[in-house]
Amino acid sequence: VGNVRAGVVALLVAQIVGVTALGAGMPRADAMVDPEVRALVRVGRARVLVTLQVAETSNQAQRADAIGRAQDAVLMRLPSTHASVVRRYESVPLLALEIDATALRALETMTDVVAGVKLDRAMKPQ
Amino acid sequence: VAPRRRRAPFASALLAVLFLLSGATLWITLPPADSASSVVMPEVRHRVLREGRVRVIAELRLPAGSHVPEGLLTAAAQSVQRRDIAAVRLQILSRLAGRSHQVLHQYSTVPLVTLDVGPDALTELEASSLWVRRVVVDSLNAPTLAQSVPLIGGDQAWSRGFDGTGVVVAIVDTGVEATHPFLTGKVVEEACYSSTVSGHSITMCPNGSTQQTGPGSGASCPLSVCWHGTHVAGIAAGNGAGAGVAFSGVAKGAQIMAVQVFSKFTNASDCGGSPPCALAWTSDIIAGLERVYSLRGARNFSSANLSIGGGSYTAPCDGDPAKFIIDNLRSVGIATAVAAGNDGYTNALNSPGCISSAISVGATTKADAVASFSNAASFMSLWAPGVSIYSSLTGGSFGYASGTSMATPHVTGAWGVLKQAAPTASVNQILSALQTTGLLITDSDSGVTKPRIRIDQALGVLVPAITSISPTQGPVGAAVAVTIAGSGFVTGATVSVGAGIIVSNVAVGAPTQVTATLAIAAGAALGARDVTVTNPGGGSGTLAGGFTVTSASAATLSLAYNGKLRDRVGPGNTALGADGTLDGTLTATLSAPGGRTVTGLRLDSSQPGTWDTDGATGYWVLGVASSLDGALLNAVGTMAVNFAVANGGSFVLFASDYQGTEFLSGNTLTLTATFSDGTSATAVIAAP
């Protein structure tokens, strides 16, 4: 219950500072990918939450199907040795993955189905 | 991000110091020193001047800086810190030799010593700033759920019969000790989502997998910080009756879903240099919340509690992935209450509390001041008590803790109470009730003003109360206009008075008044009826036996002949129109409690002559209007009438002059009215 931010976040801040400038020439990818994710995959793998583009519908079964299809579409196009599934969700258009730089590049090409790639952050008790 | 000015420069925002005393686990939160020049708090000086002696807690100044909770230290580092504590304590006690003092408690794991001191010893402590960080009064801390629950009106809600019974609150945290006496029998659903990530985290799910559901899966995790979920659950829904204590959580009748989402982080950089620590991946939190969402059909969830957070956001963070599931829950009436965070920010919240669809909660004291550690921002939702809250801990014990973590379950529990009272209320409706009725508290540092929850008053908005209805009775067959007085009436409210009474024309003129028309069927059962007003959120108030259906009392008619004043009908049984000859015009007045609905009329003259409102009889039409020049009420073609007349009300009749003799002075005119309840009334006059 402390006031100290997790060390990983502090580490990321330092990495973000270094990477923002590097990404300046890639506006489309920058808009889609958290800078922290880009920083992390430069040195290894990152745990991310991928936001999927899924059409809104009030029919829950249809929405669950659409989410599942979008998840499958992403996984089929990801190089399997460069990404692993952390969690799939049924009711929200998200996919939790662990990815490396190659997988991130693949995700960035999937603009038809991927809306964003955000860092899967670690939270502390308050 | 702006920090609070009043935060102690040396301390973390939350100074929760664990110590053992007589076998009980207690937490205390020490206030910061009032000035940099003195380690002795003013209250200590005042007490020793007034009473000669004072019981104090001295916080030791460690050579390594701030004390670090042992759970965050390696075994070797723990030993070093304990050695430092003992050494500094020895220095202080040496300086006190010969001064008026008594050592009451010494501690090995926290930098504190409890003393009873006189003026000379206090002076010595003040001169020992090299070793003493501060000296505060050893205050008595009463069990604070017993204070915070009444402060927010929880006990008054219980007395109205609303304690969360039938509702489930989800505690998404470090797991819950289901066997704790404060929580016995309450945990009805469990789940665990905890990730193993190479180089970072290890799952703490009991089965060793990264997810688990079913009994035991939501058990408290094994690290030192894992008391957290049990403490939070106790605040939201603990029940003192089973634990032999005189206090309870806010929704003491509610059940609990325990969701363990924390993982054991083993990397020093993840843990601020002191592994292992417990942190929760956002992806696991989302999975835990999705489990709640998936069970919404089986369990009556009111709210989910997230006393979790991180980061600083000066504006709503609606790009946060957790917003999807928080939105899903909100769309089905389940609120997600989230801690604002303990960083002392005056213009920022943690994530996921910064998500606009979350119910973000900052912490206040029992004196209704904003807690020094609490984050605040203009887009925060509510305040709730979060300082020195006494609740359940793992190991079957109880203890104090402070934080927005403790404020949040006050809101989660409040939601349980309100959802029981207003079962179909939306998150918006309950939030609005809490925000409009809360006690406004302004954070002097940030200027942020938000409501501190008052459950009893929110109930007053969501749940109507009826004090009276007028009239209190009506006969079968009558249409009775009633006025219901009380409080908490909301536009869209419905009124019910039981079988056989159709309610229409419901109008909420004010939160204190509803009007309606009760159509009492001819076959309605006689006797007293409960009157119920139900607000759109499902909250309802009932006045037991408030309205009585009586037998139809005889209606009476009086009749007056006004002369030949208008030409509204003609000679013929369906002649609804002027014929160039003035009609005999009469006024009928009804006397009947509750009024009547007139379904048929017939006028006879002794001359003779007959007029009626039945186009099939062959009698000339009897025109009817509410006033002399009002529109005719007869149905075109059939001449039928069907109109309500209040008790004392009148209507006007028009009869075409048949032979010029029917309305001569001295003629007897007889009017017969038939009513919707099958009864009738007759009036007879002599034409003047």
HADDOCK unambig.tbl for C-alpha pairs under 7 A between the chains (distance, minus, plus):
assign (segid A and resid 2 and name CA) (segid B and resid 12 and name CA) 6.70 0.50 0.50
assign (segid A and resid 2 and name CA) (segid B and resid 14 and name CA) 6.43 0.50 0.50
assign (segid A and resid 3 and name CA) (segid B and resid 12 and name CA) 5.46 0.50 0.50
assign (segid A and resid 3 and name CA) (segid B and resid 13 and name CA) 6.01 0.50 0.50
assign (segid A and resid 3 and name CA) (segid B and resid 14 and name CA) 6.94 0.50 0.50
assign (segid A and resid 3 and name CA) (segid B and resid 342 and name CA) 6.61 0.50 0.50
assign (segid A and resid 3 and name CA) (segid B and resid 343 and name CA) 5.88 0.50 0.50
assign (segid A and resid 4 and name CA) (segid B and resid 272 and name CA) 6.87 0.50 0.50
assign (segid A and resid 6 and name CA) (segid B and resid 270 and name CA) 5.16 0.50 0.50
assign (segid A and resid 6 and name CA) (segid B and resid 271 and name CA) 5.47 0.50 0.50
assign (segid A and resid 6 and name CA) (segid B and resid 272 and name CA) 5.54 0.50 0.50
assign (segid A and resid 7 and name CA) (segid B and resid 269 and name CA) 4.40 0.50 0.50
assign (segid A and resid 7 and name CA) (segid B and resid 270 and name CA) 4.27 0.50 0.50
assign (segid A and resid 7 and name CA) (segid B and resid 271 and name CA) 5.65 0.50 0.50
assign (segid A and resid 7 and name CA) (segid B and resid 272 and name CA) 4.66 0.50 0.50
assign (segid A and resid 8 and name CA) (segid B and resid 269 and name CA) 5.58 0.50 0.50
assign (segid A and resid 8 and name CA) (segid B and resid 270 and name CA) 4.51 0.50 0.50
assign (segid A and resid 49 and name CA) (segid B and resid 283 and name CA) 6.99 0.50 0.50
assign (segid A and resid 92 and name CA) (segid B and resid 324 and name CA) 5.72 0.50 0.50
assign (segid A and resid 92 and name CA) (segid B and resid 325 and name CA) 6.07 0.50 0.50
assign (segid A and resid 96 and name CA) (segid B and resid 283 and name CA) 6.31 0.50 0.50
assign (segid A and resid 120 and name CA) (segid B and resid 281 and name CA) 6.28 0.50 0.50
assign (segid A and resid 120 and name CA) (segid B and resid 282 and name CA) 5.52 0.50 0.50
assign (segid A and resid 120 and name CA) (segid B and resid 283 and name CA) 6.16 0.50 0.50
assign (segid A and resid 121 and name CA) (segid B and resid 281 and name CA) 5.61 0.50 0.50
assign (segid A and resid 121 and name CA) (segid B and resid 282 and name CA) 5.45 0.50 0.50
assign (segid A and resid 122 and name CA) (segid B and resid 279 and name CA) 5.66 0.50 0.50
assign (segid A and resid 122 and name CA) (segid B and resid 280 and name CA) 5.07 0.50 0.50
assign (segid A and resid 122 and name CA) (segid B and resid 281 and name CA) 4.32 0.50 0.50
assign (segid A and resid 122 and name CA) (segid B and resid 282 and name CA) 6.12 0.50 0.50
assign (segid A and resid 123 and name CA) (segid B and resid 279 and name CA) 5.33 0.50 0.50
assign (segid A and resid 123 and name CA) (segid B and resid 280 and name CA) 4.87 0.50 0.50
assign (segid A and resid 123 and name CA) (segid B and resid 281 and name CA) 6.18 0.50 0.50
assign (segid A and resid 123 and name CA) (segid B and resid 282 and name CA) 6.91 0.50 0.50
assign (segid A and resid 123 and name CA) (segid B and resid 308 and name CA) 6.17 0.50 0.50
assign (segid A and resid 123 and name CA) (segid B and resid 309 and name CA) 5.03 0.50 0.50
assign (segid A and resid 123 and name CA) (segid B and resid 310 and name CA) 5.33 0.50 0.50
assign (segid A and resid 124 and name CA) (segid B and resid 278 and name CA) 6.99 0.50 0.50
assign (segid A and resid 124 and name CA) (segid B and resid 279 and name CA) 4.83 0.50 0.50
assign (segid A and resid 124 and name CA) (segid B and resid 280 and name CA) 6.26 0.50 0.50
assign (segid A and resid 124 and name CA) (segid B and resid 308 and name CA) 5.56 0.50 0.50
assign (segid A and resid 124 and name CA) (segid B and resid 309 and name CA) 5.63 0.50 0.50
assign (segid A and resid 124 and name CA) (segid B and resid 310 and name CA) 6.43 0.50 0.50
assign (segid A and resid 125 and name CA) (segid B and resid 307 and name CA) 6.05 0.50 0.50
assign (segid A and resid 125 and name CA) (segid B and resid 308 and name CA) 4.51 0.50 0.50
assign (segid A and resid 125 and name CA) (segid B and resid 309 and name CA) 6.54 0.50 0.50
assign (segid A and resid 126 and name CA) (segid B and resid 307 and name CA) 5.59 0.50 0.50
assign (segid A and resid 126 and name CA) (segid B and resid 308 and name CA) 5.24 0.50 0.50
assign (segid A and resid 126 and name CA) (segid B and resid 309 and name CA) 6.41 0.50 0.50
assign (segid A and resid 126 and name CA) (segid B and resid 339 and name CA) 6.80 0.50 0.50
assign (segid A and resid 126 and name CA) (segid B and resid 341 and name CA) 5.92 0.50 0.50
assign (segid A and resid 126 and name CA) (segid B and resid 342 and name CA) 6.32 0.50 0.50
assign (segid A and resid 126 and name CA) (segid B and resid 403 and name CA) 6.15 0.50 0.50
assign (segid A and resid 126 and name CA) (segid B and resid 404 and name CA) 6.12 0.50 0.50
assign (segid A and resid 126 and name CA) (segid B and resid 405 and name CA) 4.80 0.50 0.50
